[in-house]
Amino acid sequence: MEKVYRYDLDLLKGLAIIAVVLYHAGWCKSGYLGVDVFLVINGYLVVPKVMNDIASGQFRYFNFLEKKLFRLLPLVLLVSAFALCIGYMDMLPFDFRFLSEEVVASSVLANNILQSITTQNYWAAIYHKVMMHTWFLGVLFQFYIIFPLLIMAFRKRMKSALIVLTVLSLLLYLSPIDTIANKYYLIHYRFFELSIGGLIALKTFRGSSLLSYASFLGILLMIFLGAFTIGERATPYNLVGGTNTIRESFLPRELILILTVSFTALYLIYFIQESLLSSIAQRSKVFVPLGRMSLSIFLWHQPLFAFYRYFYADEISFPVLLSIIAITLSLSFFTFNIIEKRIRPNILSRCSLLMSFIAISTFSLWIYSIGGVVRDVPELDIRKGDVDPKVFERYTDRIYDYDKNFAIESTKKKILVIGNSFARDFANILLESSISDSIQLSYHVGLNDCPLNRIRQCDRIYFFGWKHQVPDEVWQNLRPQAEIWGIGTKNHGTSNGIFYINRHREDYFAQRTSINPDYFAVNRLLREEWQAQYVNLLGLALQPDSTVPVFTSNNHYITYDGRHLTPDGTRLYAFLIGFSSQLDNRCYGFLPR
């Protein structure tokens, strides 16, 4: 019997891609769940064909992978080339290096693995990461690699094996053995979504109009409203992100994902071809075409949003949203009709794809190897030919070398700095200050596990954190005259690209930036806790108009990423603090703002 084309699946994919686009625009908090709809549908379409071909002896593993590769890779390479061109023209080296890293991972369809290693938080990573969204294609292609091999290994009990693998994957996802981020990015936690779709396709179910409509509505509720919040809860512990509240979701992330998968599965089970929904789908002139172009739309929209945020503003206003959607649809229409519908494996396309892959990967690796430095950037004291790809990270992380005990015989003031990279920034400030020759510095990441002998020996502790987090054991082991001071938070914008794009303007070095008001809230809470023993970095940098500078007086960037200091930024803060050689009790930056 001839297979009936499922217009309703294109309708569903069209709605899902709208949710994903709105999510990346910052307009739909649960829109990321659209990818879960895609995963279930993809399994529904792919799994039965593979299993039937294996059962009949017609399955050709490498032919199957080649077809999937030709489905995904040409578009990935085209979007990667576009991103690299924009990056080459206007991105700063630090950010261009990250882009080249993402392009390499995307080109081998493994960006999900890279993101699981480097990002660890999908929900905080959407803003400036141009190619981060290709993690989804990594999950898909890894399923295409693994699934047929597993099924061929259990050829005589394919369906039973698939059921067992589905249950195992679901149990892994529900277990507390890994981070939420890894569960989002890695295939063994995502396998059950694809395989559930496949299991449904292997069996014929009795349809139900009522249940199909209800489950379809459930899908829409999840992808558009599933992550709605029910208020805010005070949580003044995210010092780096500058927030003192967290939005309380009505449903946990793990649960809304399970519900999205469940509603999608129920819809596939109870769908009736002769239903009103099917009739609407066949007549749809908007959502079905969007569903058919969903891969192109998916690949184009995130780079456009990310570049806009990198060069212009974090917030996507409604006019900007409409403009980017219009550009995305135009590009998607072109690539869908010229590439997706036409490219098929043959000698010419294989050679073209291979050469494109080699060219883009080689260029990206070269960019990564030179640290993204393709031009002189005097504002960062970088010249073309500088080859250290992690020069600024190394500057911040050189403080790890000070994680050692004090020299007992030294007469210098013993200063212990404790905390994360913001604390390491402050340690660099001490080393760049006028008192650097009169102090002995020691550093440790955590306060709870800091060696007690260092605490007993030090004259002062600088800690990036809350005063109430300091354990009693630390206070009890301090010397009588020793003190603990709090290090304040700081921020100089979210992207230097917003300023660098204006490098040809006369007022380039006069630029200032407004910062998220949450930083002021966190700073106020820290000051209230630490009182006089507080280094108010934010107060020191703040201008009368409540902006902060971007450049030092010698026209160098203060930070390289909006948060962590360049050497010039470190020297600026050392000057603003004005340490005295006696390390007296002056209130460093405790301003009445």
HELIX and SHEET records of a PDB file:
HELIX    1   1 TYR A    7  HIS A   24  1                                  18    
HELIX    2   2 GLY A   31  LEU A   33  5                                   3    
HELIX    3   3 GLY A   34  SER A   56  1                                  23    
HELIX    4   4 TYR A   61  ASP A   90  1                                  30    
HELIX    5   5 PRO A   93  SER A  107  1                                  15    
HELIX    6   6 ASN A  111  THR A  118  1                                   8    
HELIX    7   7 TYR A  122  ALA A  124  5                                   3    
HELIX    8   8 MET A  132  THR A  134  5                                   3    
HELIX    9   9 TRP A  135  ALA A  153  1                                  19    
HELIX   10  10 ARG A  155  ARG A  157  5                                   3    
HELIX   11  11 MET A  158  LEU A  174  1                                  17    
HELIX   12  12 ILE A  180  TYR A  185  1                                   6    
HELIX   13  13 ILE A  187  ALA A  201  1                                  15    
HELIX   14  14 SER A  209  LEU A  225  1                                  17    
HELIX   15  15 ARG A  253  TYR A  270  1                                  18    
HELIX   16  16 LEU A  276  ARG A  283  1                                   8    
HELIX   17  17 PHE A  287  ARG A  292  1                                   6    
HELIX   18  18 SER A  294  PHE A  311  1                                  18    
HELIX   19  19 PHE A  318  THR A  335  1                                  18    
HELIX   20  20 PHE A  336  GLU A  340  3                                   5    
HELIX   21  21 ILE A  347  SER A  369  1                                  23    
HELIX   22  22 PRO A  378  LEU A  380  5                                   3    
HELIX   23  23 VAL A  391  ASP A  397  1                                   7    
HELIX   24  24 ARG A  398  TYR A  402  5                                   5    
HELIX   25  25 SER A  421  GLU A  432  1                                  12    
HELIX   26  26 SER A  436  SER A  438  5                                   3    
HELIX   27  27 LEU A  452  GLN A  457  1                                   6    
HELIX   28  28 LYS A  467  GLN A  469  5                                   3    
HELIX   29  29 ASP A  472  GLN A  476  1                                   5    
HELIX   30  30 GLY A  497  TYR A  500  1                                   4    
HELIX   31  31 TYR A  508  ALA A  510  5                                   3    
HELIX   32  32 PRO A  517  TRP A  530  1                                  14    
HELIX   33  33 LEU A  537  ALA A  541  1                                   5    
HELIX   34  34 PRO A  567  ILE A  577  1                                  11    
SHEET    1   A 2 THR A 229  ASN A 238  0                                        
SHEET    2   A 2 THR A 243  SER A 249 -1                                        
SHEET    1   B 5 ILE A 439  HIS A 444  0                                        
SHEET    2   B 5 LYS A 413  ILE A 418  1                                        
SHEET    3   B 5 ARG A 460  PHE A 463  1                                        
SHEET    4   B 5 GLU A 483  ILE A 487  1                                        
SHEET    5   B 5 TYR A 534  VAL A 535  1                                        
SHEET    1   C 2 ARG A 512  THR A 513  0                                        
SHEET    2   C 2 VAL A 548  PRO A 549 -1                                        
END                                                                             
